[in-house]
Amino acid sequence: MRIGILGGSFDPPHVGHLLVAQDALDELALERLLIVPAAQQPLKDGKQTPAAHRLAMVEACFGGIPRIEVDPIEIDRGGLSFMVDTVESLRRRWPSAMLHLLVGDDVVSTLPRWRDVTRLLSMVQLIVLHRADRGHDVAALTVPLASVGASTARRLATRRVDLSSTEIRARVRDSRSIRGFVPDAVATYIATTGLYLENSRELSAAEGPARA
């Protein structure tokens, strides 16, 4: 079984994430792609939107798409989210699966700072995503990949777009439309919960939506 793993804060998830996910499914011939929202990103400063809200938005974004599953494994585990722990759990769940870890070329430089990255990369095939219309700087990727023993990483061109969750949060704060930036279901969730308005990121996890 070929399984992909796409992790992140997803604060909020947007159409760029959808495009990356679909390209990975098609180009890697994945039987399933796991979307894994982090409980707390260890390398990100500042406050994050409570995990329950981010999980709800990810489910709204990806729900119902064939071969894509939202996996709350890191949120259920709580605390700082380390991918090595997640992959070890997934390998116990699917011991014979071939796991593909998807990362953007913009995060490759952070790999040496990941927990137990050598062990992590021994358990997965690393897939480095880059924009098909812009190519990628091979030299800029080679050094950090080699430093963590990932010289066999595969590069995958995707339809990544110039869109960020940071920009979307700013647009909401400024009362500008996010139509076309996120799926309608995500936009509706943001509007009905008041996320990303002033002080909204200070909500406690207890104020997030109830989960079954």
C-alpha positions in Angstrom: 0.0 0.0 0.0 1.2 3.5 -0.9 0.3 6.1 1.6 1.1 9.8 1.6 1.4 12.1 4.6 0.8 15.8 4.3 1.2 17.6 7.7 1.0 21.2 8.7 -0.8 23.8 10.8 -3.6 24.4 8.2 -4.4 27.7 9.8 -6.5 27.8 7.7 -6.4 25.2 4.9 -6.8 26.7 1.4 -7.0 25.8 -2.3 -3.3 25.5 -2.6 -3.4 22.6 -0.1 -6.1 21.0 -2.3 -4.0 21.3 -5.4 -0.9 19.8 -3.8 -3.0 16.9 -2.4 -4.5 16.1 -5.8 -1.2 16.3 -7.6 0.4 14.0 -5.0 -2.4 11.5 -5.3 -2.1 11.4 -9.1 1.7 11.6 -9.6 2.6 9.2 -6.8 -0.2 6.7 -7.4 -1.2 6.9 -3.7 -3.9 4.6 -2.4 -4.6 7.1 0.3 -3.3 10.5 1.4 -3.4 11.4 5.1 -3.9 15.1 6.0 -2.4 15.5 9.4 -3.0 18.8 11.2 -0.4 19.5 13.9 -1.4 20.0 17.5 1.4 22.5 18.0 4.2 23.2 15.5 7.5 23.0 17.3 9.3 25.3 14.9 6.7 28.1 14.7 6.6 31.1 17.0 3.4 32.8 18.1 0.0 31.6 18.9 -1.9 29.1 16.7 -5.6 28.8 16.3 -6.9 26.1 18.7 -6.5 22.7 17.2 -10.2 21.8 17.3 -10.9 24.7 15.0 -8.1 23.8 12.6 -9.2 20.2 12.6 -12.8 21.2 11.8 -11.6 23.4 8.9 -9.4 20.6 7.5 -12.4 18.3 7.6 -14.5 20.9 5.8 -11.7 21.4 3.2 -10.9 17.8 2.4 -14.0 15.9 3.5 -15.5 13.6 0.8 -12.5 13.7 -1.6 -11.7 10.1 -2.7 -8.5 8.6 -1.3 -8.0 11.6 1.1 -8.4 11.1 4.9 -8.1 13.6 7.6 -6.1 12.0 10.5 -6.2 13.7 13.9 -3.3 11.6 15.2 -1.2 14.6 16.3 -4.1 16.5 17.8 -5.2 13.4 19.7 -1.6 13.0 21.0 -1.4 16.6 22.1 1.7 18.7 22.9 4.4 19.5 20.4 3.9 17.6 17.2 7.0 15.7 16.0 6.6 13.9 12.6 8.9 11.1 13.7 6.4 10.1 16.4 3.6 10.3 13.9 5.3 8.1 11.4 6.2 5.5 14.0 2.5 5.3 14.9 1.5 5.0 11.3 4.0 2.3 10.6 2.5 0.3 13.5 -0.9 0.8 11.9 0.2 -0.2 8.4 3.5 -2.2 8.9 3.8 -3.1 5.2 2.9 0.2 3.7 5.2 2.4 1.8 5.0 5.8 3.4 5.6 9.0 1.4 6.2 12.2 3.5 5.3 15.3 1.5 7.1 18.6 2.3 7.4 21.9 0.5 10.7 23.0 -0.9 10.4 26.0 1.4 10.7 23.8 4.5 13.7 21.7 3.4 16.1 24.1 5.0 14.5 23.3 8.4 14.9 19.6 8.2 18.2 19.5 10.2 16.2 21.0 13.1 13.5 18.3 13.1 13.5 15.8 15.9 15.3 12.5 15.1 15.2 13.4 11.4 17.6 10.6 10.4 15.3 8.0 11.9 12.3 9.7 10.4 13.8 9.6 6.9 14.7 5.9 7.3 11.0 5.2 7.6 9.6 7.2 4.7 10.2 8.2 1.1 10.7 12.0 1.3 8.8 13.9 -1.4 9.9 17.5 -2.0 7.1 19.6 -3.6 7.9 22.5 -5.9 5.9 24.7 -8.2 5.8 23.3 -11.7 5.7 26.8 -13.3 8.8 28.0 -11.4 11.0 25.0 -11.1 13.3 24.7 -8.1 16.8 25.6 -7.1 18.6 22.2 -7.0 21.7 23.6 -5.4 19.7 25.2 -2.5 18.0 21.9 -1.8 21.1 19.6 -2.1 23.0 20.8 1.0 20.2 20.5 3.6 19.0 17.2 2.1 22.4 15.7 2.1 23.0 16.9 5.7 20.1 14.8 6.9 20.8 11.8 4.7 18.0 12.5 2.3 19.9 12.6 -1.0 17.4 10.1 -2.5 14.5 12.5 -1.9 12.1 12.7 -4.9 11.2 16.0 -6.4 7.6 16.4 -7.4 6.3 19.4 -9.4 2.8 20.5 -8.3 0.4 23.3 -9.1 1.4 25.2 -6.0 0.0 28.8 -5.9 1.2 32.0 -4.4 -1.2 31.8 -1.5 -0.5 31.5 2.2 -2.6 31.0 5.4 -1.0 34.2 6.7 -2.4 36.2 3.9 -5.9 34.7 4.4 -5.9 35.5 8.1 -4.9 39.1 7.2 -7.7 39.4 4.7 -10.2 38.2 7.3 -8.9 40.7 9.9 -9.2 43.5 7.3 -12.7 42.5 6.3 -11.7 41.5 2.8 -13.1 38.6 0.8 -11.5 35.2 0.9 -13.7 33.9 -1.9 -11.5 31.7 -4.1 -8.8 31.5 -1.5 -10.4 28.7 0.5 -13.2 26.2 -0.3 -16.7 27.6 0.5 -17.2 25.3 3.5 -14.0 26.7 5.1 -15.0 30.3 4.4 -18.4 29.6 6.0 -16.7 28.0 9.0 -14.5 31.1 9.4 -17.4 33.5 9.1 -19.7 31.7 11.5 -17.0 31.2 14.2 -15.4 34.6 13.9 -12.0 33.2 13.5 -9.1 35.5 12.7 -10.8 38.6 13.8 -9.1 40.7 16.5 -8.3 38.6 19.6 -9.8 35.4 18.1 -6.5 33.6 18.1 -6.5 33.9 21.9 -9.5 31.5 22.1 -8.8 28.6 24.4 -9.0 25.1 23.1 -12.0 24.6 25.2 -13.9 27.1 23.1 -13.3 25.0 19.9 -16.1 23.0 18.3 -17.3 19.8 20.0 -15.9 16.6 18.5 -17.7 13.3 18.3 
